[in-house]
Amino acid sequence: MGQTVDLTTWDMLLRLLVAAVIGGLIGYERRMHSKAIGVAGMMLVAVGSASYMLLARHLSTTDPAAISRALQGLLQGIGFLGGAVIFKTGTDVRGIKTAAAIWITGAIGLAIGTWFWGLGIVVGCATAIILLLADLVPNRQAEVDEEVQQSNWREKE
């Protein structure tokens, strides 16, 4: 790393705020579609990831492996959170986009918490756009499920 720049309190607050805003945008998109995690959850993932990386950056002045260990631990923790929103019933699997959004929101927080502001901002905007565009594409399976459910309901009458 070789970089031992001390961050001021304002630098840290700005990084956490940017992570929160980007996480909030991604969470807002998920909440618009009534998904398991929304604005607050995504903001917490982004701010938490950024906070841990700020701490790892601080510790790296005396322990160069701190950032590597923080990345490994955070990836495991974020993977655990993502796994909590994936549901499988029969052949249907739901929550993959939300789990991926949690995973990438964590990465955005990690980027912003370190030195890669641009990466975090670009990936955050790209993620929000991808999620918005993906939800515009009709879900043929959902339409089939709804048709089956309606025909079953009609048969019961």
N, C-alpha and C positions, 0 to 999 in steps of 0.2 A: 504494500500500500504506500508506504513512505510519506503519507500525508498526515501531518500532526496539527492541522488547523483547529484551533479551539472554536467551537460554536458558541455564539452568544445565546442567551435565553430567547431573544427575538428570532434568531436563525432557527432554533428548535421549534418555536411556536409556529413560525411560518411553514416549516416542513410538515408539521402535524396538521395544520389547517389545510394545506394543499392536499394531503393524503385524505383527510376527512371529506373534503369537497368532492374529490374524484370518487371515493368510495360511496359517497351519498348519491352521486349521479348513477352509478351502477346499481345501487340498491333501489333507487327510485324506479328504474326500469323494471327490476324484478318485482317490486311492489305493485306496479301498474298491472302486472299479469298475475297477481295474487299468489306469488311464490312463497316458499317457506321462509326466506330471509329477505328483509327489506332494507330500508334506508339506514336505520340505526345499526343493524347487524353488519352491513357492509362497511359502514363508517368505522365501526369498532375493529373490524378485521384490518382495514387500512391503517388506522391510527395505531393499533397494537403492533402491527408489523413495523411501521416506521419507528415506533418507540423502542422496540427491541434492537433495531439496527442502529439507532442513535446511541443506545447503551453499548452495543458491541463496538461501535466506532470509538467511543470513549475508552472502552477497555483495551482496544487494540493498540493503544499507545504503550502499554506495558505487556500485552499478550497478543502477539501478531495472529494467533490462531482463533481469537475471539470471534471475528467476523465469520469465519468458516463454520465454527460450531453453532453460532447463532442461526446462520442460514439453514444448516441441517436440522436443527431443532424446530425452527419455524415451519419448514416444509412438512415435517411430520405432524405438527399441530394443526396446520391448515388442512392437510390431507384428512385428518380425523374429523374436522368440522365439515369438510366437503362430503365425507362419507355419511354423515348424519342426515343429509338432505336427499340422499338417493334411496328410492323405494322401488322394490320389485314385487309385482303381483302377477303370477302366472308368467306370461311372455312379455308383459308390459314393464318397462323400466322408466321411471320418472325421476326428474331432479338432476339430470346430467348437466344441463346448461347452468343451473344454479350452482352446482358443485364446482363447475369450471369457473364460474364467475367469482366464487369465494377464493378459489386457488389463485386466479389472476389478480384479484383485488389484494391479496396478500403480497404477491410479487410487486404490485404497484407501490404498496407501502414500503416494501424493502428497498425499491429503487429510490423513492423519494427520501427515505431515511438515510441513505448513503449519499453518494455524489451524483447520481444520475437523475436529476430533475427532469430533463428532457425525455428520457426513456419512460419514466413514470407517467408523465403528462400525455405523451403520445399513445402509450399502451392503454391508459385509462380512457382517452377519447375513442380510440379504435374499438375497445371493448364495448363501450356504451353504444356505439354505432352498429357494431356487429349484432349485439343483442336486440336492438331496435329493429334492424332489418330482418333478422331471423324470425322475429315474431310476426312480421308482415306476411311471411310465406305460409300458406294454408297448411294445416296439419291434417293430412288425409286420414291418418289413423284415428284421430279424434272424431272426424266426421263419420267414419265407419262405426266407431263405438257408439256414437249418438244415434245413428240409424238403427243399430241392433237394439239399443235400449228402448227406443220408441216402438219398434215392432214387438218387442217383448211386452211392453206396457199395453199395446193395443190387443194383444192376444189374451191378456188377463181380463180385459173388459168383457 
